[in-house]
C-alpha cells in the first residue's frame, strides 16, 4: 500500500510535550512504502514475532527496556533490522549486550523511541525529541523519509501501544 507523504510545512515536533502533530491534510502527494499491518500485540511483542528484529529484541531485553516498552505507551519505535545492526563495527553488538554496558545500550535504544504514536501520514520534517532526551532530525526528500540519516524502509506497523517504523541503520547518540 502506498501512503501519500511529503509535508509542506517544516516544523519541529515536540512529541514528549505532546504538541499537536501534522495531519494528512498538510501533506502533498509523493509516495513512501507503508505497511497496513495492525496487531493486537504491543510493539515489543510485534518485534519479537518478526525474524528481522532478533538483535533488536535481544538488545531491548538486555537493556531492561522490554517491560517499559510493553507498557501503555504510546510509543513510536524506529526499529533497526538485524542487517542494520550487522553494519556496526565487529564486536559492537556483543560489547553492548554486556551487563557493564547496559547504560550505553539504553541510551542507544531510547534514541530510537518517541513518547507518542506518530503514523507515517503525521510526519513533518524537523527536529523531534527522543526518549533519551536527544533531538533527532526527521527529513523528507523526494518522498523518502530519514531519521537522523537512517532510511525509513517500512512504516506503520501498528500495535496496541504504538507504532513501529523500520529503519536500515542503528542511530547512535551524539555523545
Secondary structure as UniProt FT lines:
FT   STRAND          2..4
FT   HELIX           15..17
FT   HELIX           24..26
FT   STRAND          31..33
FT   HELIX           43..48
FT   HELIX           51..53
FT   HELIX           54..62
FT   TURN            63..64
FT   HELIX           66..69
FT   STRAND          75..80
FT   HELIX           82..86
FT   TURN            90..91
FT   HELIX           92..96
FT   HELIX           99..101
FT   HELIX           102..110
FT   TURN            111..112
FT   STRAND          113..114
FT   HELIX           120..122
FT   STRAND          126..129
FT   TURN            131..132
FT   STRAND          135..141
FT   TURN            142..143
FT   STRAND          144..147
FT   TURN            148..149
FT   STRAND          150..159
FT   TURN            160..161
FT   STRAND          162..167
//
